[in-house]
């Protein structure tokens, strides 16, 4: 299972516990997201995604 930060919170939230804090951004490791998702608070900011879910392709366009 893979996890992602809900887009409304990406880069805007820092979760803290007794051992430190974690900023929820594009650099947050999957292992950290998985651990945080197991908490009640983490479920508010993180969502699971299917491991094989297709990613929308990026299409380059040529200027006219």
N, C-alpha and C positions, 0 to 999 in steps of 0.2 A: 504494500500500500504506500502510495506517495501522498504528500501533503502540500498544500499551498496556503499562503496567507490570503484572506479575503481581500479583494482589491480595494475596498473602502478603507482598510487599515494598513495597507502596505507602506512601510516606512514611517508610520505615524504612531506606533505603539511600542512601548518598552515594558516587558513583564519582569517583575522583580520577585525574588524569593530570598531566603536567608543566606544563600551562597553567592548571590550576584544578580545580574540583570541581563536580559536578552532583548535586543532590538529586533522587531519583526520587519525584515526587509528582504530584498532579493538575495542577500548573502547568507541568510540563516540556513544552516545545514539541515538536511532531511532528518537526521537523527534527533536534532533538537526540536524540530517541529513535531515529530512523532511523540517525543516525551511530553511536550507541552500540550499536545492534543488530548492526552490522557487526563488532563485536569479540567475542572468545570470552567474555569476562566479561559483556558486555552481554546475550548470549543467555540467561544464567542468570536475569536479572531482567526482561527485556522480551520480549514476544511479538507477532508480527504478527497483525493482524485484517483481514478483507476490508473494503475501502473502503466497500462498499455493505451491510455486514452490518447486519441489523435490530437495533435497540436495544429492550430490554424496556420496554414502556410503564410510566409511573408513573401509578397510579390513586389519585385522592384519594377518601377515604371520609368520610362525614358521621358525626359522633358521634351516638350514640343517646341 
